[in-house]
Amino acid sequence: MSPSDLGTPGTGLETRILNALPHPVIVIDAEGLFVFANSDAEQFFSAGFSYLAKRKLNDFIAADSPLFGLIDQVRAERSRISEYRVDVSSPRLGSDRMVDLYVSGLPDRPDHVVVMIQLRSIADKMDRQLTHRSAARSVTGLAAMLAHEIRNPLSGIKGAAQLLETNATDDDRALTRLIQEESDRIVKLVDRMEIFSDQRPIERSGVNIHSVLEHVKTLARSGFARGVKFSEIYDPSLPPVFANRDQLVQVFLNLVKNASEAIAGREDGEIKLSTAFRPGVRLSVPGTKTRMTLPLEFIVEDNGPGVPEDIRQHIFDPFVTTKPSGSGLGLALVAKIIGDHGGVIECESQPGHTIFRVLMPAWREGMDQRPGFLSRDL
């Protein structure tokens, strides 16, 4: 039967339309039984419709969930209701299931209710992506200003200190050296920030992410991550990522370095690198009018103490850091690079478990390798 008849999903126009929606859509009868579920709903509940048709909604979502209150209200008032940021986490669905709900009755069947679910994590990813890009743009202007207004005066200060050092006493010579060292340190900081003002188009092509991660791991083990335990969970069937290889190395070297510093001193410290295919998220690509899916998921995970809650939402903002001697520019640069590629980066953290998740576009035949250009039909 077609969805209009409220039965098993078929191949009619109604089913094709509902399956084309990027959100789970279900219909529940008066007993709470599933009478329809589109393909995204089957994925959300991790079950085919033949299984769902024999189950009630409360077999998957706790009976005290706000969702059931919305369903009762829709039936009573014969209205439509939207509710945002509703937690539908359960043992069957897993934890951290924050969603937006759109609930409506069926005019010809008042005991039936239609529920459309929007995964809040996807909306949050897009919100955070826009925030990260905005933060990077603010640093771009600051970097250009600093390069012009600070580097030249610092050169004069350092030169004056060098001249004073030639006639200074031993005690004063220590101070002139301090002035030179601090001048050099500020120049290095300005140089790092100047990277943010680089607006040149990115040379992109198909890149094997596993080759990048293995290269990063080799570099890390020969330096800051010597003796650190690594584990890998790779999807060998993953297509190439559409990116600049050198910049990907820079991104993951930074993420692995942060993870290594987080587990420093822990005997059970471990860094996990994983790759997977996760279709569904679509974002616009900088420099084009194209919207691309971001199906490639790359994760750097550690079992360190976690990111403090008070800075977790601002971890990719410039000058935000938990390190006493850190500049707070590393993760801001990572966010800029990923954003310039049209990707998304997010951080999930709790004590003993921190994940940096990167979503990126895949490369395939027909993509031009010139900077800023994508072929049609992506």
C-alpha positions in Angstrom: 0.0 0.0 0.0 1.1 3.6 -0.6 1.7 6.1 2.3 -1.6 7.7 1.4 -3.2 4.4 2.4 -1.0 4.2 5.5 0.6 0.9 4.9 3.8 -0.7 4.0 6.0 1.7 2.1 5.7 1.1 -1.6 7.1 2.5 -4.8 4.4 5.1 -5.5 5.0 8.9 -5.9 4.0 9.5 -2.3 6.7 7.1 -1.0 9.4 8.5 -3.3 8.6 12.0 -2.1 8.7 11.0 1.6 11.9 9.0 1.1 13.5 12.0 -0.6 13.0 14.0 2.6 16.3 14.2 4.6 14.4 13.6 7.8 12.7 10.6 9.5 8.9 10.7 9.0 6.6 8.2 10.8 2.8 7.8 11.2 1.5 6.4 14.5 -2.0 5.1 15.1 -4.2 5.4 18.2 -2.4 2.4 19.8 1.0 3.9 19.2 1.8 1.4 16.5 3.9 2.3 13.5 1.7 2.5 10.3 4.3 4.2 8.1 8.0 5.0 8.2 10.1 6.5 5.4 13.6 5.3 4.6 15.3 7.8 6.9 13.0 6.7 9.8 14.1 3.1 9.2 17.7 4.3 9.5 16.9 6.4 12.6 15.3 3.4 14.4 17.8 1.0 12.9 15.0 -1.3 11.7 13.0 -2.0 8.5 9.4 -1.3 8.3 8.4 -4.9 8.4 9.9 -4.9 12.0 8.6 -1.5 12.9 5.0 -2.4 11.9 4.9 -4.9 14.7 6.1 -2.4 17.3 4.9 0.6 19.2 6.8 3.9 19.4 7.3 3.5 23.1 9.3 0.3 22.3 12.0 2.7 21.1 11.4 5.9 23.0 10.8 6.1 26.8 7.1 6.6 27.6 7.8 9.7 29.7 9.4 11.4 26.7 7.9 14.9 25.8 7.2 13.4 22.3 4.2 11.5 23.7 2.8 14.6 25.3 3.0 16.4 21.9 1.2 13.5 20.2 -1.6 13.6 22.8 -1.9 17.4 22.4 -2.2 17.1 18.7 -4.9 14.5 19.0 -6.8 16.5 21.5 -6.5 19.9 19.7 -6.3 18.5 16.1 -3.5 20.9 15.6 0.2 21.1 14.5 3.0 21.5 17.0 6.7 22.1 16.6 9.1 21.5 19.5 12.8 22.1 19.5 15.7 20.4 21.3 13.8 17.4 22.6 15.8 14.6 24.1 14.6 11.2 22.8 17.6 9.2 24.0 17.0 5.7 25.0 18.7 2.3 25.2 17.4 1.4 21.8 18.3 4.7 20.1 21.4 5.5 22.0 22.5 8.5 23.9 22.8 12.2 22.9 19.7 12.0 20.7 18.6 15.6 20.7 16.0 16.4 18.0 13.5 18.9 16.7 10.0 17.5 16.3 7.2 18.5 14.0 3.9 16.7 14.9 0.6 16.9 13.0 -2.7 15.1 12.8 -4.2 13.5 9.7 -7.5 15.3 8.8 -9.3 12.2 7.7 -7.9 10.0 10.5 -7.9 12.0 13.8 -6.4 9.1 15.7 -3.3 9.0 13.5 -0.4 11.3 14.0 2.5 12.2 11.7 5.9 12.9 13.3 8.8 14.4 11.4 12.2 14.3 13.2 15.1 16.6 12.5 18.3 15.4 14.0 19.5 18.3 16.2 23.2 17.2 15.7 23.0 18.1 12.0 21.5 21.5 12.7 24.1 22.2 15.4 26.9 21.2 13.0 25.8 23.7 10.5 25.4 26.4 13.2 28.9 25.7 14.6 30.3 25.7 11.1 29.1 29.2 10.5 30.4 30.3 13.8 33.9 28.8 13.1 34.0 30.5 9.7 33.0 33.8 11.3 35.7 33.4 14.0 38.3 32.7 11.3 37.2 35.9 9.3 37.7 38.0 12.5 41.2 36.7 12.9 41.9 37.4 9.2 41.4 41.1 9.8 43.3 41.1 13.0 46.2 39.3 11.4 46.5 41.8 8.6 46.4 44.7 11.1 49.1 43.1 13.3 51.4 42.3 10.4 51.4 46.0 9.4 51.2 47.7 12.8 53.4 45.4 15.0 56.1 43.8 13.0 57.9 47.0 12.0 58.0 48.5 15.5 59.2 45.2 16.9 62.1 45.2 14.5 63.1 48.7 15.7 62.8 47.5 19.4 64.9 44.5 18.8 67.5 46.5 16.9 67.7 49.1 19.7 68.2 46.2 22.2 71.0 44.8 20.1 72.8 48.2 20.1 72.4 48.6 23.8 73.8 45.1 24.4 77.2 46.1 23.0 77.8 48.6 25.9 75.7 47.0 28.6 76.9 45.5 31.9 76.3 41.8 32.5 73.1 42.5 34.5 71.8 44.9 31.8 72.8 42.5 29.0 70.4 39.9 30.5 67.6 42.5 30.1 68.5 43.4 26.5 68.5 39.7 25.6 65.1 39.3 27.2 63.8 42.2 25.1 65.1 40.5 21.9 63.7 37.1 22.9 60.3 38.5 23.6 60.4 40.5 20.4 61.1 37.3 18.5 58.3 35.5 20.3 55.8 38.2 19.3 57.0 38.1 15.7 56.4 34.3 15.6 52.9 34.8 16.9 52.2 37.4 14.3 53.6 35.1 11.6 51.2 32.3 12.8 48.3 34.7 12.7 49.2 35.9 9.2 48.3 32.4 7.9 44.6 33.4 8.5 44.9 36.3 6.0 45.9 33.9 3.2 42.9 34.1 0.8 44.5 32.2 -2.1 42.3 29.5 -3.7 43.1 26.0 -2.5 44.6 23.5 -4.9 42.5 20.4 -4.3 42.4 16.9 -5.7 41.5 13.4 -4.7 43.5 12.5 -1.5 43.8 9.2 0.2 43.0 10.0 3.8 44.6 6.9 5.2 47.9 7.8 3.6 47.6 11.2 5.3 46.8 9.7 8.7 49.6 7.2 8.5 52.0 10.0 7.5 50.8 12.1 10.5 51.2 9.1 12.8 54.8 8.6 11.6 55.6 12.3 12.1 54.0 12.2 15.6 55.8 9.0 16.7 59.2 10.5 15.7 58.6 13.6 17.8 56.0 14.7 20.3 54.1 11.4 20.4 57.0 9.1 21.0 55.8 6.1 22.9 52.1 7.0 22.6 49.8 4.1 21.8 47.8 4.5 18.6 44.9 2.4 17.3 43.2 2.6 13.9 39.7 1.8 12.7 39.7 2.5 9.0 37.1 1.9 6.3 39.3 0.6 3.4 36.5 1.2 0.9 36.4 5.0 1.6 36.7 7.1 -1.6 39.3 9.9 -1.8 38.6 13.1 0.0 38.4 16.3 -2.1 41.1 18.3 -0.4 44.7 19.7 -0.3 47.0 17.0 1.0 49.4 19.4 2.8 46.7 21.2 4.6 45.1 17.9 5.7 48.5 16.9 7.2 48.6 20.2 9.0 45.0 19.7 10.3 45.5 16.2 11.6 49.0 16.8 12.9 47.5 19.6 15.1 44.7 17.4 16.3 47.0 14.5 17.1 49.4 16.8 18.9 46.5 18.1 21.1 45.4 14.5 21.8 49.0 13.6 22.7 49.3 16.5 25.1 45.9 15.6 26.6 47.1 12.0 27.5 50.6 13.0 28.6 51.6 11.1 31.8 48.8 8.6 31.5 49.9 4.9 31.4 46.7 3.9 29.6 46.8 6.9 27.3 45.7 6.1 23.8 44.9 7.9 20.5 42.3 6.4 18.2 42.1 7.3 14.5 39.1 6.3 12.6 37.4 6.8 9.2 33.9 6.1 8.1 31.2 6.9 5.5 28.3 8.9 6.9 26.0 10.4 4.2 23.4 13.0 5.0 25.0 16.4 5.8 25.0 19.0 3.0 26.8 22.4 3.1 27.7 25.0 0.6 31.3 25.1 -0.8 33.2 28.3 -0.4 33.7 30.1 -3.8 30.9 28.3 -5.5 27.1 28.1 -5.6 27.3 24.3 -5.2 26.0 22.4 -2.1 27.9 19.2 -1.4 27.3 16.2 0.8 29.9 15.6 3.4 29.9 11.9 3.7 33.5 11.3 4.8 34.0 11.2 8.6 37.5 11.3 10.2 37.9 11.1 13.9 40.8 11.8 16.3 39.9 10.4 19.8 41.8 10.4 23.1 41.1 9.2 26.6 42.5 12.3 28.3 40.8 14.4 31.0 38.6 16.1 28.4 37.9 19.8 27.4 36.6 21.9 30.3 32.9 22.6 29.9 33.3 26.4 30.1 35.4 26.5 26.9 34.0 23.5 25.0 31.6 25.6 22.9 34.4 28.1 22.1 37.3 25.6 21.5 37.7 26.7 17.9 37.7 30.4 18.6 41.0 32.2 18.4 43.0 32.7 21.6 41.0 30.0 23.5 43.3 27.5 25.0 43.7 25.3 28.1 47.5 25.3 27.9 49.4 27.8 30.0 51.9 28.6 27.2 49.5 28.0 24.3 48.6 30.8 21.8 45.0 29.5 21.2 45.5 29.6 17.4 46.0 25.9 16.5 42.4 24.8 16.6 41.2 28.1 15.1 43.5 27.4 12.1 42.2 23.9 11.9 38.6 25.2 11.8 39.6 27.7 9.1 41.2 25.1 6.9 38.3 22.7 7.2 35.8 25.5 6.6 37.8 26.6 3.5 37.3 23.0 2.2 33.6 23.3 2.7 33.8 20.8 5.6 32.7 20.7 9.3 34.7 20.0 12.4 33.2 19.5 15.9 34.3 18.5 19.3 32.6 16.2 21.7 34.2 15.8 25.1 33.7 14.4 28.6 36.2 13.2 31.2 38.1 10.3 29.7 36.7 10.7 26.2 37.3 13.4 23.7 36.5 13.3 20.0 37.4 15.7 17.2 35.1 14.8 14.3 35.8 16.1 10.8 33.3 15.8 7.9 34.6 16.4 4.4 33.4 16.1 0.8 34.4 13.1 -1.3 36.3 13.3 -4.6 35.0 11.6 -7.7 35.5 11.6 -11.4 34.5 14.8 -13.0 35.7 17.1 -10.3 38.1 19.7 -11.8 41.3 20.1 -9.8 41.6 23.8 -10.4 41.2 25.9 -7.2 37.6 26.8 -6.2 36.0 24.9 -9.1 33.6 22.0 -9.0 31.9 20.3 -11.9 28.1 20.1 -12.0 25.9 17.3 -10.8 27.6 16.9 -7.4 
